[in-house]
């Protein structure tokens, strides 16, 4: 067996990978500690058809210590239908040998080893020593029991899994006393309290701004409690929820009396989970339910998979596809194990046993890989203990015959065994548009290539993505390699999957044009008429909503999905059947009140938001304003015309162009030192002068209480790393604004700041502080008085004339979170933590600050793999043309818990006018560029509706109250001419129709809603 030593060096390598940003998105899911535990874990995967390779791929991307493969069996042609690392010239060669070299390319920090072996030689116990986790894929029950007996006795984590057509089975055994250090992976909850009873069952009451979010059995600890100080840093106390703002914590009767303040913090407690061995568990199984609509299905499949293994051992083969004789034997054997097992389900299991379907492989492989990561990292709750899933809904409505499912020596034989040859031809001639080729897009294309989607003479896949490949993409967008950095994602992805399946060569058309109103000349009528459907692989809601409206307009099915760490969702949108993606949306994120960010932060999120705003206020907006002043002759006039912030803006111009314009980096360092003084000392002194620590409210209550924390000014200390770090980052960014070379040597910077003369600060009287969001801020839009005008003119006189600085420009900073050398995140981290220190808020590390400030979406390859598999299972149904709502499923998963939830899509909502019902999929279509008069008359004649207003886009074309002259002018005009006339813009050549909105009323004069209206020109 290959050596598995050198753990210390491996840890160093993994830290280097983390520092390089390879795992940047995954770190926000797993955390450093879990990643380090993974980096010491060797995993063995036995069986390398599609499922084994899907698991191995996800583990290599995740960053385990090593992945070792065992499968000496020769590659068969049908392996190419799910095994994406194999090529046609690999047929006949050992699977592990062919797989290892391509798997190794995924992550240079994860060694991939091949255990070797000879064809026909099964894995034995002596080969699995030295591994922390062993995964058996497609092994016989006899072999599973043999290996698991040893792993259970020797503390090695064990998983067995197999997929059979549209069925899958997974079994976990992580030992008799497995410790899960963080069952959910969610951030610990925290909140402010206003009272704690001194009682045998003390009630804690939280402030009523936000619900505490705790559940019965959670544990909490406390800090900053006044009076009942024994609670501060106490041993975690178990809570019982009494309401959304209250919970009990046990006996406090012998503690001091509560006075004020206090913050609770949830404490994650380890959970011990006992696993039984497979031998024990077969008799008394514990099932993990994946679909509550199939609650009885696991018991049937538990017997069915045992019977299937027995059939293979007895006959030396699996049941033949769609063969009734073999199916009857399997049903009988399974019902001998469990008399309640459902015969119809068992029959399908037999029919599909020789099948291998890429989407089921993706779902199961993503799930199992995450279970392996749980085993070796102790992060997230493992599945206990048997999981069975199926997607029988994906079978074609016209069931294939036994003859249609016979193998023909094709790479698609595994899929044909389930769906039949007729359906395979439908797949091959499908035409699909993939929007995005990032993490989800890569997985989608991989699955499609394995399925043979668009591989036929009429098939095509359009894929668009304007992004290029970055370092952080490599850990979860598996079609990309280090050599592809800087190239367009869509082009590289198209080439990669065409290599996987040469049948797709020339069938994938890569584009860089983003979808949006500005590219409707590219993705217009002809484009949508030429495709069968759309799959979104997008990372923003705006683009999703846009594609949703296009699919509704062109009546095309849409497959939607998304991931957030271990969570994922899928949605299927079917014309004239379901609601659209835009029919229901999540509520908008709650915004932090500006007064909280500006003056009263109480959480690190508030200080990070403040530091992000400060970044813009120092390094983005002022240089942009300088450039506008130098290039726009009317800039000053427009700035001085209205009150509000113009004095501050002109003072900024004077500072950046005259009084404080640096010529050396040393002057930038001085500027940065004075910024520290202003932000973290002077401003705090001013706030406390306006609102002293002993201030009271109008009701006599202490002002600085509850969510309002009284701050303290900071005294600069050049030996404090955060203080000096702020100055270094700010000085370098300021130098960048002026095109000066920066300075990163702390000793040089420290020497400069020690000689800076800091002016003494005197607080000003009469400074108004906005105390809550409802208070008015300084009004804008009012004319300035004469005295203010004179002051502004004096300031303006200090500005150099733009003509004297011809060609001179500053460099506004463009925020970039992923470049660790540009000081952007360094500044925001230091500024945020200094601000947190002002308010005695626990600081955050750079990693956390970067996620919040950069709005980084956590991501991990396992979730992506699973979610795309679920999407492809729905694509089968769309291609089949299924027409009932309950044929389709929307999916919701959380691999951390784990949790699967499926629901029937929501039907399109019905509206009504008169006796006519309609949904968002209906529309009125008027052909031939009618006149406005004809348009209005059509509604009266065809639908007995009176039209009182007509608009198109932002233009109101006509209304009943525009006046006789305008009506006489516009009513005879052709619609296209009317749009040009009102909008004062020519119609683009690609525009062949208009979306029109009207105000309509029925014969009783009641306003009614009508479907959207299309006028073709």
ZAMARGU-4260 file (C-alpha; in steps of 0.2 Angstrom, whole numbers, plus 5000, padded with zeros to 4 digits):
<rodrens>
0) 5000/5000/5000 | 5006/5018/4996 | 5013/5027/5011 | 5001/5039/5021 | 5014/5047/5032
5) 5021/5065/5032 | 5006/5072/5042 | 5016/5088/5048 | 5021/5093/5031 | 5003/5090/5024
10) 4996/5102/5038 | 5008/5116/5032 | 5003/5113/5014 | 4985/5114/5019 | 4988/5131/5028
15) 4996/5137/5012 | 4981/5132/5002 | 4970/5142/5014 | 4981/5157/5014 | 4981/5157/4995
20) 4962/5158/4995 | 4959/5141/4987 | 4946/5137/5001 | 4940/5154/5003 | 4921/5150/5001
25) 4922/5133/5009 | 4930/5141/5025 | 4914/5150/5028 | 4905/5134/5029 | 4917/5123/5038
30) 4928/5134/5048 | 4947/5133/5051 | 4946/5119/5064 | 4936/5108/5054 | 4947/5111/5039
35) 4962/5107/5049 | 4954/5090/5055 | 4950/5086/5037 | 4968/5090/5032 | 4974/5075/5043
40) 4962/5062/5037 | 4965/5049/5024 | 4950/5043/5014 | 4949/5026/5005 | 4935/5025/4991
45) 4932/5007/4984 | 4922/5006/4968 | 4925/5019/4954 | 4909/5019/4943 | 4900/5035/4943
50) 4896/5036/4962 | 4913/5033/4969 | 4921/5046/4957 | 4908/5059/4962 | 4912/5056/4980
55) 4931/5057/4977 | 4929/5073/4966 | 4920/5082/4980 | 4933/5076/4994 | 4947/5081/4983
60) 4940/5099/4981 | 4936/5100/5000 | 4954/5097/5005 | 4955/5080/5014 | 4973/5074/5017
65) 4973/5061/5004 | 4961/5051/4993 | 4965/5033/4989 | 4956/5023/4976 | 4953/5005/4974
70) 4945/4998/4959 | 4956/4986/4948 | 4941/4981/4937 | 4942/4986/4918 | 4933/5001/4911
75) 4917/4996/4902 | 4909/5007/4889 | 4894/5011/4899 | 4905/5017/4913 | 4907/5033/4902
80) 4889/5037/4906 | 4892/5043/4924 | 4911/5042/4926 | 4917/5059/4920 | 4935/5056/4922
85) 4935/5042/4910 | 4938/5043/4891 | 4934/5031/4877 | 4952/5026/4875 | 4952/5020/4894
90) 4940/5006/4890 | 4948/4989/4895 | 4961/4998/4907 | 4959/4997/4926 | 4947/5010/4933
95) 4957/5017/4947 | 4972/5019/4936 | 4963/5029/4923 | 4954/5039/4937 | 4968/5043/4948
100) 4978/5054/4936 | 4964/5065/4932 | 4957/5066/4949 | 4974/5072/4955 | 4973/5088/4944
105) 4958/5095/4954 | 4969/5100/4970 | 4987/5100/4970 | 4986/5099/4989 | 4977/5083/4990
110) 4987/5068/4985 | 4978/5054/4975 | 4984/5036/4977 | 4979/5020/4968 | 4980/5005/4979
115) 4982/4994/4963 | 4975/4976/4963 | 4971/4964/4950 | 4954/4962/4940 | 4942/4951/4951
120) 4951/4955/4967 | 4940/4962/4980 | 4945/4974/4994 | 4951/4965/5010 | 4953/4970/5028
125) 4972/4971/5027 | 4971/4985/5014 | 4961/4997/5024 | 4972/5000/5039 | 4979/5018/5040
130) 4963/5026/5034 | 4952/5037/5044 | 4937/5034/5033 | 4932/5020/5021 | 4918/5021/5008
135) 4912/5006/4998 | 4902/5010/4982 | 4892/4996/4975 | 4899/4982/4985 | 4890/4966/4989
140) 4881/4965/5006 | 4893/4951/5011 | 4908/4962/5008 | 4900/4977/5017 | 4897/4966/5032
145) 4915/4960/5032 | 4923/4977/5030 | 4911/4985/5043 | 4914/4972/5056 | 4932/4977/5056
150) 4930/4996/5055 | 4917/4996/5069 | 4929/4987/5080 | 4944/4998/5075 | 4937/5015/5076
155) 4937/5018/5057 | 4922/5028/5050 | 4913/5018/5037 | 4900/5022/5023 | 4893/5010/5010
160) 4883/5017/4996 | 4876/5012/4979 | 4865/5019/4966 | 4853/5008/4955 | 4845/5018/4941
165) 4833/5030/4950 | 4836/5022/4967 | 4850/5025/4980 | 4855/5018/4996 | 4868/5024/5009
170) 4873/5017/5026 | 4883/5026/5039 | 4893/5019/5054 | 4904/5032/5063 | 4907/5021/5079
175) 4898/5018/5095 | 4902/5035/5102 | 4904/5048/5088 | 4907/5065/5094 | 4899/5079/5084
180) 4906/5096/5090 | 4894/5107/5080 | 4878/5099/5074 | 4871/5113/5064 | 4885/5124/5059
185) 4875/5140/5062 | 4882/5155/5070 | 4879/5156/5089 | 4864/5167/5093 | 4867/5182/5104
190) 4856/5196/5111 | 4854/5209/5124 | 4844/5206/5140 | 4834/5218/5150 | 4830/5208/5166
195) 4834/5191/5175 | 4823/5185/5189 | 4830/5180/5205 | 4821/5164/5206 | 4821/5145/5207
200) 4817/5145/5188 | 4824/5162/5183 | 4815/5170/5168 | 4827/5180/5156 | 4819/5194/5146
205) 4827/5201/5130 | 4825/5218/5122 | 4810/5218/5110 | 4820/5223/5095 | 4823/5205/5089
210) 4818/5188/5094 | 4830/5178/5103 | 4829/5163/5091 | 4833/5150/5104 | 4826/5133/5106
215) 4822/5121/5121 | 4838/5113/5126 | 4850/5126/5120 | 4864/5132/5131 | 4869/5150/5134
220) 4881/5160/5144 | 4882/5178/5149 | 4893/5194/5149 | 4891/5212/5155 | 4877/5208/5167
225) 4876/5221/5181 | 4871/5216/5198 | 4869/5197/5195 | 4887/5197/5190 | 4889/5178/5194
230) 4881/5175/5177 | 4895/5183/5168 | 4906/5169/5160 | 4896/5156/5169 | 4896/5138/5165
235) 4883/5136/5150 | 4865/5135/5157 | 4852/5125/5148 | 4837/5135/5143 | 4818/5132/5141
240) 4809/5144/5129 | 4795/5153/5136 | 4791/5166/5122 | 4800/5174/5107 | 4808/5187/5120
245) 4809/5176/5135 | 4818/5160/5142 | 4822/5152/5158 | 4839/5147/5164 | 4837/5137/5180
250) 4840/5143/5198 | 4847/5161/5202 | 4839/5163/5219 | 4857/5163/5227 | 4864/5175/5215
255) 4865/5194/5217 | 4850/5205/5211 | 4850/5209/5193 | 4852/5228/5190 | 4855/5231/5171
260) 4863/5226/5155 | 4869/5209/5149 | 4871/5199/5133 | 4867/5181/5131 | 4877/5170/5119
265) 4872/5153/5113 | 4885/5139/5117 | 4887/5125/5105 | 4888/5109/5115 | 4895/5093/5108
270) 4883/5079/5104 | 4888/5060/5106 | 4879/5050/5093 | 4880/5031/5095 | 4881/5021/5078
275) 4877/5002/5077 | 4887/4991/5065 | 4879/4986/5049 | 4876/4968/5055 | 4866/4975/5070
280) 4857/4989/5060 | 4850/4977/5047 | 4839/4969/5060 | 4834/4985/5068 | 4836/4999/5055
285) 4835/5018/5059 | 4829/5027/5043 | 4833/5044/5038 | 4818/5050/5028 | 4822/5060/5012
290) 4804/5063/5006 | 4789/5063/5018 | 4777/5059/5004 | 4786/5042/5003 | 4786/5038/5022
295) 4784/5020/5019 | 4797/5018/5005 | 4813/5016/5015 | 4807/5000/5023 | 4803/4993/5006
300) 4820/4998/4999 | 4829/4991/5015 | 4822/4974/5010 | 4824/4977/4992 | 4843/4981/4992
305) 4846/4966/5003 | 4837/4955/4990 | 4846/4963/4976 | 4863/4959/4983 | 4857/4941/4986
310) 4851/4940/4968 | 4868/4946/4962 | 4877/4933/4973 | 4866/4919/4967 | 4865/4923/4949
315) 4882/4931/4946 | 4873/4946/4938 | 4860/4960/4942 | 4842/4958/4936 | 4840/4962/4918
320) 4832/4978/4913 | 4813/4978/4912 | 4813/4959/4913 | 4797/4952/4922 | 4805/4935/4927
325) 4820/4943/4936 | 4808/4955/4944 | 4797/4942/4951 | 4811/4933/4959 | 4818/4949/4967
330) 4800/4954/4974 | 4798/4937/4982 | 4815/4938/4990 | 4812/4955/4997 | 4795/4951/5003
335) 4803/4936/5012 | 4813/4948/5022 | 4799/4960/5024 | 4781/4955/5020 | 4775/4973/5020
340) 4787/4978/5006 | 4778/4986/4991 | 4779/4975/4976 | 4777/4989/4963 | 4792/4998/4970
345) 4802/4982/4971 | 4798/4978/4953 | 4805/4995/4948 | 4821/4992/4958 | 4823/4976/4948
350) 4819/4984/4932 | 4832/4998/4935 | 4846/4988/4944 | 4858/4988/4929 | 4855/5006/4926
355) 4867/5020/4931 | 4860/5038/4930 | 4871/5054/4932 | 4858/5065/4942 | 4856/5051/4955
360) 4874/5049/4956 | 4877/5067/4958 | 4863/5068/4972 | 4870/5053/4981 | 4888/5057/4978
365) 4886/5075/4985 | 4877/5068/5000 | 4890/5054/5004 | 4905/5066/5002 | 4897/5078/5015
370) 4895/5063/5027 | 4913/5058/5025 | 4918/5076/5029 | 4907/5075/5044 | 4915/5059/5050
375) 4933/5066/5048 | 4930/5084/5054 | 4916/5081/5067 | 4907/5096/5060 | 4888/5095/5057
380) 4876/5081/5062 | 4878/5064/5052 | 4864/5054/5044 | 4858/5041/5056 | 4859/5027/5049
385) 4851/5021/5033 | 4846/5033/5019 | 4835/5027/5004 | 4830/5039/4990 | 4822/5037/4973
390) 4815/5048/4959 | 4802/5036/4951 | 4793/5052/4946 | 4807/5054/4933 | 4802/5038/4923
395) 4794/5043/4906 | 4775/5043/4905 | 4776/5030/4891 | 4786/5016/4900 | 4800/5008/4890
400) 4799/4990/4884 | 4812/4977/4889 | 4818/4978/4871 | 4820/4997/4871 | 4831/4995/4887
405) 4844/4982/4880 | 4862/4987/4880 | 4870/4991/4863 | 4888/4995/4867 | 4884/5013/4870
410) 4891/5025/4883 | 4873/5029/4887 | 4868/5010/4891 | 4866/5014/4909 | 4853/5027/4906
415) 4845/5018/4892 | 4842/5003/4904 | 4831/5015/4914 | 4823/5026/4901 | 4823/5017/4885
420) 4831/5021/4868 | 4816/5032/4863 | 4818/5044/4877 | 4837/5044/4875 | 4834/5051/4857
425) 4823/5065/4865 | 4837/5069/4877 | 4850/5070/4863 | 4839/5082/4852 | 4835/5094/4867
430) 4840/5112/4865 | 4844/5121/4882 | 4850/5138/4888 | 4862/5138/4903 | 4864/5155/4911
435) 4880/5155/4921 | 4895/5143/4921 | 4901/5145/4939 | 4899/5132/4952 | 4882/5126/4948
440) 4885/5129/4929 | 4900/5117/4929 | 4891/5103/4938 | 4876/5106/4927 | 4886/5104/4911
445) 4895/5089/4918 | 4879/5080/4921 | 4872/5085/4904 | 4887/5078/4896 | 4885/5062/4905
450) 4867/5061/4901 | 4870/5065/4882 | 4859/5080/4883 | 4860/5089/4866 | 4872/5076/4858
455) 4860/5072/4844 | 4859/5080/4827 | 4846/5094/4833 | 4853/5096/4850 | 4862/5112/4856
460) 4867/5119/4873 | 4870/5138/4874 | 4880/5144/4889 | 4884/5162/4894 | 4895/5169/4907
465) 4904/5185/4907 | 4916/5181/4921 | 4934/5174/4920 | 4941/5161/4931 | 4949/5166/4948
470) 4959/5156/4960 | 4945/5154/4973 | 4934/5146/4959 | 4945/5131/4958 | 4939/5123/4975
475) 4921/5122/4969 | 4920/5124/4950 | 4928/5108/4945 | 4929/5110/4926 | 4943/5123/4929
480) 4961/5120/4932 | 4975/5132/4938 | 4981/5134/4919 | 4964/5141/4915 | 4965/5156/4927
485) 4960/5172/4918 | 4951/5163/4904 | 4932/5165/4901 | 4922/5152/4911 | 4909/5148/4898
490) 4923/5144/4885 | 4933/5133/4897 | 4918/5124/4903 | 4912/5120/4886 | 4928/5114/4880
495) 4930/5103/4896 | 4913/5094/4894 | 4916/5092/4876 | 4932/5082/4881 | 4922/5072/4893
500) 4909/5067/4880 | 4915/5070/4862 | 4897/5068/4856 | 4895/5086/4862 | 4909/5093/4852
505) 4902/5108/4842 | 4885/5107/4852 | 4890/5119/4866 | 4890/5137/4861 | 4899/5148/4873
510) 4894/5166/4875 | 4901/5181/4886 | 4885/5192/4884 | 4876/5194/4900 | 4857/5192/4900
515) 4848/5208/4902 | 4838/5222/4893 | 4854/5228/4885 | 4857/5211/4876 | 4839/5207/4870
520) 4846/5209/4852 | 4856/5193/4856 | 4843/5184/4866 | 4828/5189/4857 | 4813/5181/4848
525) 4824/5171/4836 | 4835/5164/4850 | 4821/5159/4862 | 4811/5151/4847 | 4826/5140/4845
530) 4827/5133/4862 | 4817/5121/4873 | 4820/5128/4890 | 4832/5138/4902 | 4842/5133/4917
535) 4848/5146/4928 | 4865/5145/4937 | 4866/5163/4943 | 4872/5170/4959 | 4860/5186/4960
540) 4842/5189/4962 | 4841/5203/4949 | 4847/5192/4934 | 4836/5177/4940 | 4820/5188/4940
545) 4825/5195/4923 | 4827/5177/4916 | 4810/5172/4924 | 4801/5186/4915 | 4809/5181/4899
550) 4804/5163/4901 | 4786/5168/4906 | 4785/5179/4890 | 4792/5166/4878 | 4783/5152/4888
555) 4798/5142/4891 | 4801/5130/4906 | 4814/5137/4918 | 4825/5127/4931 | 4830/5137/4945
560) 4842/5133/4959 | 4854/5140/4972 | 4865/5136/4987 | 4871/5144/5003 | 4884/5134/5011
565) 4876/5117/5016 | 4859/5123/5011 | 4851/5122/4993 | 4835/5124/4984 | 4828/5119/4968
570) 4812/5126/4959 | 4804/5121/4943 | 4794/5133/4933 | 4782/5125/4920 | 4772/5136/4907
575) 4753/5136/4911 | 4756/5125/4926 | 4766/5132/4940 | 4769/5149/4947 | 4785/5158/4941
580) 4801/5161/4951 | 4796/5180/4953 | 4778/5175/4960 | 4785/5174/4977 | 4801/5181/4985
585) 4810/5181/5001 | 4807/5196/5012 | 4820/5209/5010 | 4835/5208/5022 | 4832/5219/5037
590) 4843/5235/5036 | 4852/5242/5051 | 4846/5259/5055 | 4859/5272/5050 | 4859/5280/5067
595) 4864/5263/5074 | 4879/5262/5062 | 4884/5280/5064 | 4883/5282/5083 | 4876/5267/5092
600) 4883/5250/5086 | 4881/5235/5098 | 4887/5221/5086 | 4902/5218/5075 | 4891/5218/5060
605) 4887/5236/5064 | 4905/5241/5065 | 4910/5232/5049 | 4896/5241/5040 | 4903/5257/5047
610) 4920/5253/5041 | 4914/5248/5024 | 4906/5265/5023 | 4921/5274/5029 | 4931/5265/5016
615) 4920/5273/5002 | 4920/5290/5011 | 4939/5291/5012 | 4946/5282/4996 | 4932/5281/4983
620) 4920/5296/4984 | 4933/5310/4987 | 4944/5305/4972 | 4929/5303/4962 | 4923/5320/4967
625) 4940/5328/4963 | 4940/5320/4945 | 4922/5327/4943 | 4928/5344/4948 | 4942/5344/4936
630) 4932/5337/4921 | 4915/5345/4923 | 4914/5364/4921 | 4897/5364/4930 | 4902/5353/4945
635) 4904/5367/4958 | 4889/5377/4952 | 4878/5361/4954 | 4886/5357/4971 | 4883/5374/4978
640) 4866/5376/4972 | 4858/5366/4986 | 4861/5364/5004 | 4864/5348/5013 | 4882/5341/5012
645) 4889/5354/4999 | 4901/5362/5013 | 4908/5345/5017 | 4910/5341/4999 | 4919/5357/4995
650) 4930/5355/5011 | 4935/5338/5005 | 4940/5345/4988 | 4950/5358/4996 | 4958/5345/5007
655) 4962/5333/4993 | 4968/5346/4980 | 4976/5359/4991 | 4979/5359/5009 | 4982/5341/5012
660) 4988/5335/4995 | 5002/5323/4998 | 5018/5322/4988 | 5026/5308/4998 | 5021/5292/5006
665) 5027/5299/5023 | 5013/5313/5021 | 5001/5299/5018 | 5006/5291/5034 | 5004/5307/5043
670) 4986/5309/5035 | 4982/5291/5041 | 4988/5294/5059 | 4976/5310/5059 | 4962/5299/5052
675) 4964/5288/5067 | 4963/5302/5079 | 4947/5309/5071 | 4938/5293/5069 | 4942/5284/5085
680) 4946/5298/5097 | 4939/5315/5092 | 4922/5309/5085 | 4919/5299/5101 | 4924/5313/5112
685) 4911/5324/5102 | 4897/5311/5104 | 4900/5310/5123 | 4900/5329/5124 | 4883/5329/5116
690) 4877/5314/5125 | 4887/5312/5141 | 4887/5294/5149 | 4875/5300/5163 | 4863/5307/5150
695) 4844/5303/5153 | 4830/5302/5142 | 4814/5312/5143 | 4806/5299/5154 | 4821/5300/5166
700) 4829/5283/5160 | 4848/5281/5157 | 4851/5286/5139 | 4865/5274/5138 | 4856/5258/5141
705) 4849/5243/5132 | 4856/5242/5114 | 4864/5259/5116 | 4882/5256/5122 | 4892/5271/5129
710) 4909/5272/5120 | 4926/5277/5125 | 4939/5286/5115 | 4955/5277/5110 | 4972/5283/5113
715) 4984/5279/5099 | 4997/5266/5103 | 5010/5263/5089 | 5014/5246/5097 | 4996/5240/5095
720) 4995/5229/5079 | 4977/5235/5076 | 4982/5253/5078 | 4997/5252/5067 | 4988/5241/5055
725) 4975/5254/5052 | 4988/5267/5048 | 4997/5256/5036 | 4982/5251/5027 | 4975/5269/5026
730) 4991/5277/5021 | 4994/5264/5007 | 4976/5267/5000 | 4978/5286/5001 | 4995/5284/4992
735) 4986/5274/4979 | 4973/5288/4976 | 4988/5299/4972 | 4998/5287/4962 | 5012/5286/4975
740) 5021/5271/4980 | 5015/5263/4997 | 5025/5258/5012 | 5022/5241/5021 | 5037/5241/5033
745) 5029/5243/5051 | 5046/5250/5057 | 5046/5264/5045 | 5027/5268/5048 | 5030/5267/5067
750) 5045/5279/5066 | 5034/5292/5055 | 5019/5291/5067 | 5029/5294/5083 | 5034/5311/5076
755) 5016/5317/5071 | 5010/5332/5079 | 4992/5329/5084 | 4981/5344/5087 | 4971/5345/5103
760) 4953/5342/5101 | 4939/5353/5108 | 4921/5347/5107 | 4909/5359/5099 | 4892/5364/5107
765) 4876/5362/5098 | 4880/5347/5088 | 4864/5337/5084 | 4865/5318/5086 | 4852/5308/5077
770) 4846/5296/5091 | 4834/5286/5081 | 4829/5282/5063 | 4813/5292/5064 | 4822/5308/5068
775) 4824/5320/5054 | 4842/5322/5047 | 4849/5338/5039 | 4837/5343/5025 | 4843/5343/5007
780) 4837/5353/4993 | 4835/5370/5001 | 4844/5386/4995 | 4859/5392/5006 | 4858/5409/5014
785) 4870/5423/5010 | 4881/5420/5025 | 4883/5402/5020 | 4886/5407/5002 | 4900/5418/5008
790) 4908/5404/5018 | 4907/5392/5003 | 4915/5406/4991 | 4929/5407/5003 | 4932/5389/5003
795) 4931/5388/4984 | 4944/5402/4982 | 4956/5389/4990 | 4953/5377/4976 | 4966/5377/4961
800) 4958/5380/4944 | 4955/5365/4934 | 4964/5372/4920 | 4980/5373/4931 | 4979/5354/4933
805) 4975/5349/4915 | 4976/5330/4913 | 4978/5327/4932 | 4967/5314/4940 | 4966/5304/4956
810) 4963/5285/4957 | 4947/5280/4966 | 4949/5263/4974 | 4938/5249/4967 | 4934/5238/4981
815) 4941/5220/4978 | 4939/5208/4993 | 4949/5194/4985 | 4966/5203/4983 | 4975/5201/5000
820) 4989/5213/4994 | 4978/5228/4991 | 4975/5233/5009 | 4956/5234/5006 | 4951/5220/5019
825) 4966/5225/5030 | 4958/5243/5032 | 4940/5237/5034 | 4946/5224/5047 | 4957/5236/5057
830) 4944/5250/5056 | 4930/5239/5061 | 4939/5232/5076 | 4945/5249/5082 | 4927/5255/5081
835) 4922/5239/5091 | 4935/5243/5104 | 4927/5260/5106 | 4911/5252/5110 | 4918/5237/5119
840) 4911/5225/5106 | 4920/5208/5104 | 4931/5210/5088 | 4931/5199/5073 | 4945/5191/5064
845) 4950/5196/5046 | 4941/5180/5039 | 4924/5185/5047 | 4926/5203/5042 | 4930/5199/5024
850) 4914/5188/5023 | 4902/5201/5030 | 4910/5216/5021 | 4912/5207/5004 | 4895/5199/5006
855) 4903/5183/5002 | 4891/5168/4999 | 4898/5152/5008 | 4899/5138/4996 | 4905/5120/4996
860) 4906/5108/4982 | 4895/5094/4990 | 4879/5105/4990 | 4882/5111/4973 | 4884/5093/4967
865) 4868/5087/4975 | 4857/5102/4970 | 4862/5101/4952 | 4857/5082/4952 | 4840/5087/4959
870) 4838/5099/4945 | 4843/5086/4932 | 4830/5074/4938 | 4817/5088/4935 | 4824/5091/4917
875) 4820/5073/4913 | 4802/5076/4917 | 4802/5092/4907 | 4809/5083/4892 | 4796/5069/4894
880) 4783/5083/4893 | 4774/5079/4910 | 4759/5089/4912 | 4753/5087/4930 | 4758/5098/4945
885) 4762/5083/4956 | 4774/5076/4943 | 4786/5089/4948 | 4796/5093/4964 | 4804/5108/4972
890) 4818/5103/4983 | 4825/5110/4999 | 4840/5103/5007 | 4852/5106/5022 | 4867/5094/5022
895) 4872/5100/5039 | 4857/5094/5048 | 4854/5084/5037 | 4837/5088/5030 | 4828/5084/5013
900) 4812/5092/5009 | 4801/5091/4993 | 4785/5099/4989 | 4774/5100/4974 | 4776/5117/4965
905) 4763/5130/4968 | 4750/5132/4954 | 4750/5148/4944 | 4738/5160/4953 | 4722/5163/4944
910) 4714/5181/4941 | 4698/5185/4934 | 4689/5198/4924 | 4671/5195/4920 | 4669/5177/4917
915) 4687/5175/4911 | 4700/5167/4922 | 4718/5169/4918 | 4736/5167/4925 | 4753/5175/4922
920) 4755/5163/4907 | 4741/5171/4898 | 4742/5186/4887 | 4733/5197/4874 | 4742/5197/4857
925) 4738/5210/4844 | 4747/5207/4827 | 4751/5219/4813 | 4756/5235/4821 | 4738/5241/4824
930) 4734/5259/4826 | 4730/5266/4844 | 4712/5267/4839 | 4712/5249/4833 | 4720/5244/4849
935) 4707/5252/4860 | 4693/5246/4849 | 4699/5228/4850 | 4697/5227/4869 | 4680/5234/4867
940) 4674/5223/4853 | 4683/5207/4859 | 4682/5208/4878 | 4669/5222/4882 | 4683/5232/4891
945) 4685/5251/4891 | 4703/5257/4890 | 4707/5273/4899 | 4726/5273/4899 | 4739/5265/4888
950) 4758/5264/4892 | 4773/5256/4886 | 4789/5255/4897 | 4791/5272/4905 | 4781/5281/4892
955) 4762/5285/4894 | 4756/5283/4876 | 4738/5289/4879 | 4725/5292/4892 | 4707/5297/4891
960) 4711/5314/4900 | 4725/5320/4888 | 4714/5331/4879 | 4705/5331/4863 | 4720/5338/4852
965) 4732/5324/4858 | 4719/5311/4856 | 4715/5316/4838 | 4734/5316/4835 | 4738/5299/4843
970) 4723/5288/4840 | 4726/5286/4821 | 4745/5283/4823 | 4752/5265/4821 | 4758/5258/4837
975) 4777/5258/4832 | 4776/5276/4827 | 4767/5281/4843 | 4780/5273/4853 | 4794/5283/4844
980) 4784/5299/4845 | 4781/5298/4863 | 4798/5291/4869 | 4807/5302/4856 | 4819/5287/4852
985) 4820/5276/4836 | 4814/5258/4838 | 4829/5247/4838 | 4830/5235/4823 | 4829/5219/4833
990) 4812/5225/4842 | 4798/5215/4835 | 4785/5218/4849 | 4780/5229/4863 | 4774/5224/4880
995) 4760/5236/4884 | 4751/5240/4900 | 4733/5247/4901 | 4720/5253/4914 | 4704/5244/4910
1000) 4687/5244/4917 | 4672/5232/4914 | 4654/5236/4908 | 4650/5241/4926 | 4664/5253/4927
1005) 4674/5243/4939 | 4693/5243/4937 | 4700/5226/4932 | 4717/5218/4929 | 4720/5209/4913
1010) 4734/5198/4906 | 4750/5207/4899 | 4748/5213/4882 | 4759/5210/4867 | 4758/5221/4852
1015) 4768/5214/4837 | 4775/5226/4824
</rodrens>
